[in-house]
Amino acid sequence: MEILYLSEAKRVDVHLDELIKHVSESRNYEIVPVNADVVLAAAEVDDVPELHDRIIVGTAKWPGVPILTGDEVISKSSHVQAIW
């Protein structure tokens, strides 16, 4: 969703369909659906104000995995370990 948003806003030059194909075919990544568990994890994130970013943090928080990001607000969140 974030890549779609950034791509449509012309903030990144990424083709969403190509990215999804690449990630889907990789053994290093997994596409996680935004399900009730992710939404509940995002609801607990109280130090990231923007909704899309909270969903990203919740997606990493729910399975307890670090997140790869250069976003300063997400990196400072106490709810997830950021790598960059």
Buried (B, 14 or more C-beta within 10 A) or exposed (E): EBBEEBBEEEEEEEEEEEBEEEEEEEEEEEEEEEEEBBBEBBEEBEEBEEEBBBBBBBBBBBEEEEBEBEBEEBBEBEBBEBEE
